[in-house]
Amino acid sequence: TEGFAPKQRRHVLRVQTSRRAQINLNIDLDSPKVATQDNLAGGEKKVYCRCWQSGTFPLCDGAHVAHNKDTGDNVGPLILSVAKSPTDVNAAVDNFASSTEKKSIVGKLSGMFKKKKSDDGLTTKERLAKLGLSALLSYGWVSNMSYAVILSLSWYGFSEKTRMSPLAPGQWKPFLAVYAGFYVFNNIIRPLRFGASVIISRYFDNFVGFIEKKTKLSRKWSIAAVVFLANVLGTFAAMGLGVRIASTAAGVPIFPPKP
């Protein structure tokens, strides 16, 4: 008879460690638990570390890039942002008005362009940008109206002095020299334009809301309608009316008579 050997079995020994490897090797090691609590304002964004390697923990400093390269890991930061509420614009305008109401008009508006930072750590330019679309729309409208005014003043001054219309043959170039002087002045008073745009930005926000409510358009198309009505049609209307008033006051027709 042919003998046979007993069947052999392989036994796999599985060893399970009692605890996983520690991932936090640097931060608050004496604390039983590292926890972070933070508050974000409307429009604010923060990037938090998840690799425990950041030198600015709990905020991310990009240390996960080197960590992933060295270990083959794929960790990345936690990015949190809070959408800006439509009421933030009005609140910012109210804060601006209350904080400057004791100053003179010239002082409160000219101070807007200074680079000195306020208590929130922002310059006025940065604060204006933070106000959002309403402030940008109002600033565009205020700027267009100011250019319409200097066009009218230039037209009046040129017509009054030369007794000729800027549209008369050979008069456009001399007129532009007069306009350039007013243009320089308009840049000097730019802080006034910034101040006015902050003050009236709430009305642009209300105007967008009014169009959105009455026409049932989306907010994007309501904004487009406001831009067209106020910043396009409004600008051309202001320029035409200003030139008409200037030519009437100077007693010189806009269009020179044909010879």
C-alpha positions in Angstrom: 0.0 0.0 0.0 1.0 3.5 -0.7 1.4 5.7 2.4 0.3 9.2 2.6 1.3 12.2 4.6 -1.1 14.1 6.7 -2.5 17.3 5.1 -0.6 20.4 6.3 -2.3 23.7 6.9 -0.8 27.1 6.9 -1.6 29.2 9.8 -1.5 33.0 9.3 -0.8 34.9 12.4 -2.4 38.3 12.4 -1.1 40.8 14.8 -3.1 43.9 15.6 -1.5 46.7 17.5 -3.4 48.1 20.4 -3.2 51.7 19.0 -2.7 53.4 15.7 0.3 55.6 14.9 0.1 59.1 16.4 -0.5 61.8 13.8 0.0 64.9 16.0 3.6 65.2 16.8 4.0 68.9 17.4 0.9 70.8 18.5 -0.2 71.3 22.1 1.1 67.8 23.1 0.3 68.5 26.7 -3.4 69.0 26.0 -5.7 66.0 26.2 -7.5 67.2 23.1 -6.7 69.9 20.5 -9.9 71.7 19.5 -10.4 74.8 17.5 -13.5 77.1 17.6 -13.7 80.1 15.2 -16.2 82.6 14.0 -16.4 83.8 10.3 -18.1 87.0 9.2 -20.1 87.4 6.0 -17.8 87.3 3.0 -14.9 85.9 5.0 -12.8 82.9 4.0 -10.3 80.8 6.1 -8.2 77.8 5.2 -7.5 75.3 8.1 -4.8 72.7 8.4 -5.6 69.0 8.4 -2.1 67.5 8.2 -1.0 68.7 11.6 2.2 70.0 10.1 1.4 73.7 9.7 3.5 76.2 11.5 0.5 78.5 11.7 -1.9 75.8 13.1 -4.9 75.8 13.0 -4.5 77.8 9.8 -2.9 76.1 6.8 0.5 77.3 5.6 0.9 74.8 2.8 2.9 72.3 4.8 0.7 69.5 3.5 2.4 69.7 0.1 5.8 68.6 1.4 4.0 66.1 3.7 2.2 64.4 0.8 5.5 64.3 -1.2 7.4 62.7 1.6 4.8 60.2 2.7 2.6 59.5 -0.4 -0.4 60.9 1.5 -3.1 63.0 -0.1 -4.3 65.3 2.7 -5.4 68.9 2.0 -6.7 71.8 3.9 -10.3 72.5 5.1 -11.6 75.6 3.3 -14.5 77.5 4.9 -16.2 80.6 3.6 -19.4 82.5 4.5 -21.5 84.1 1.8 -22.0 87.8 2.1 -25.6 88.8 3.1 -27.3 91.6 1.2 -27.7 93.5 4.5 -23.9 93.6 4.9 -23.7 96.6 2.5 -26.3 98.6 4.4 -24.6 97.7 7.7 -21.2 98.8 6.4 -22.7 102.1 5.2 -24.4 102.7 8.5 -21.1 102.1 10.3 -19.3 104.4 8.0 -21.9 107.2 8.5 -22.1 106.8 12.3 -18.3 106.8 12.7 -17.8 110.0 10.7 -20.9 112.0 11.3 -19.0 114.3 13.7 -16.5 115.2 11.1 -16.9 117.9 8.5 -18.0 116.8 5.0 -14.6 117.5 3.5 -12.8 115.8 6.3 -14.9 112.6 6.2 -14.7 112.2 2.5 -11.0 113.2 2.0 -10.1 110.8 4.8 -11.5 107.9 2.9 -8.6 107.8 0.5 -5.9 107.7 3.2 -4.0 104.5 3.6 -4.3 104.5 7.3 -6.0 101.3 8.5 -9.1 101.4 10.7 -9.9 99.1 13.6 -10.9 96.3 11.3 -7.4 96.3 9.7 -8.6 97.4 6.3 -7.9 100.6 4.3 -10.9 102.4 2.9 -10.2 101.1 -0.6 -10.3 97.5 0.8 -13.4 98.3 2.8 -15.2 99.7 -0.3 -14.3 96.5 -2.2 -15.7 94.5 0.6 -19.0 96.2 0.3 -19.7 94.3 -2.8 -21.4 94.9 -6.1 -23.7 97.7 -4.9 -20.7 99.9 -4.0 -19.1 99.2 -7.4 -22.3 100.0 -9.3 -22.7 103.3 -7.3 -19.1 104.2 -7.8 -19.4 103.7 -11.6 -22.5 105.9 -11.7 -21.0 108.6 -9.5 -17.9 108.7 -11.7 -20.0 108.9 -14.9 -22.0 111.7 -13.5 -18.9 113.6 -12.5 -17.5 113.3 -16.0 -20.8 114.5 -17.4 -20.5 117.6 -15.1 -17.0 118.4 -16.1 -18.0 118.0 -19.8 -20.7 120.5 -19.3 -18.5 122.9 -17.5 -15.8 122.6 -20.1 -18.4 123.1 -22.8 -19.7 126.2 -21.1 -16.3 127.7 -20.4 -15.1 127.1 -24.0 -18.2 128.5 -25.6 -18.4 131.5 -23.3 -14.7 132.4 -24.0 -14.5 131.7 -27.8 -18.2 132.3 -28.7 -18.0 129.2 -30.7 -19.2 125.6 -30.3 -16.6 122.9 -29.7 -18.2 121.2 -32.7 -17.3 124.1 -35.0 -14.5 123.3 -37.5 -11.1 123.3 -35.9 -12.4 123.8 -32.4 -12.4 120.3 -31.0 -8.7 120.2 -30.2 -8.7 123.5 -28.3 -11.8 122.3 -26.4 -10.1 119.1 -25.3 -7.3 121.3 -23.8 -10.0 122.9 -21.6 -11.6 119.6 -20.8 -8.2 118.2 -19.7 -7.9 120.9 -17.0 -11.3 119.9 -15.6 -10.3 116.2 -15.9 -7.3 116.8 -13.7 -9.5 118.5 -11.1 -11.9 115.6 -11.3 -9.1 113.2 -10.3 -8.2 115.5 -7.4 -11.7 115.2 -6.0 -11.8 111.4 -6.4 -12.2 111.0 -2.6 -15.5 112.8 -2.9 -16.6 110.3 -5.5 -15.6 107.4 -3.2 -17.5 108.9 -0.3 -20.6 109.6 -2.4 -20.6 106.0 -3.8 -20.5 104.5 -0.3 -23.4 106.8 0.8 -25.6 105.9 -2.1 -24.7 102.2 -2.5 -27.7 101.2 -0.5 -30.0 102.8 -3.0 -28.4 100.8 -5.8 -28.9 97.6 -3.8 -32.6 98.6 -3.3 -32.9 99.4 -7.0 -31.7 96.0 -7.9 -34.1 94.4 -5.4 -36.9 96.5 -6.9 -36.2 95.4 -10.4 -35.9 91.8 -9.3 -39.3 92.0 -7.5 -41.3 93.8 -10.1 -39.9 92.0 -13.2 -39.4 88.5 -11.6 -36.0 88.5 -13.3 -33.0 86.7 -11.7 -30.6 88.8 -9.7 -28.0 88.6 -12.5 -30.4 90.1 -15.0 -31.7 92.6 -12.5 -28.2 93.8 -12.0 -27.7 94.0 -15.8 -30.9 96.1 -16.1 -29.7 98.5 -13.4 -26.3 98.9 -15.1 -28.0 99.6 -18.5 -30.6 102.0 -17.0 -28.3 103.9 -14.6 -24.8 103.6 -15.9 -25.5 103.6 -19.6 -28.7 105.4 -20.4 -28.3 107.7 -17.3 -24.8 108.7 -18.3 -25.8 109.6 -21.9 -28.9 111.5 -20.6 -26.8 113.5 -18.1 -24.2 114.3 -20.8 -26.8 115.5 -23.3 -28.7 117.5 -20.7 -25.5 119.1 -19.4 -24.3 120.1 -22.8 -27.7 121.5 -23.6 -27.7 123.6 -20.5 -24.1 124.7 -21.0 -24.8 125.9 -24.6 -28.0 127.7 -23.6 -26.2 129.4 -20.7 -23.3 130.5 -23.0 -25.7 131.6 -25.8 -23.9 129.4 -28.4 -25.7 126.7 -30.3 -24.5 123.1 -29.9 -24.3 122.6 -33.6 -22.8 125.5 -35.6 -24.9 126.9 -38.4 -24.1 125.7 -41.8 -22.3 128.3 -44.0 
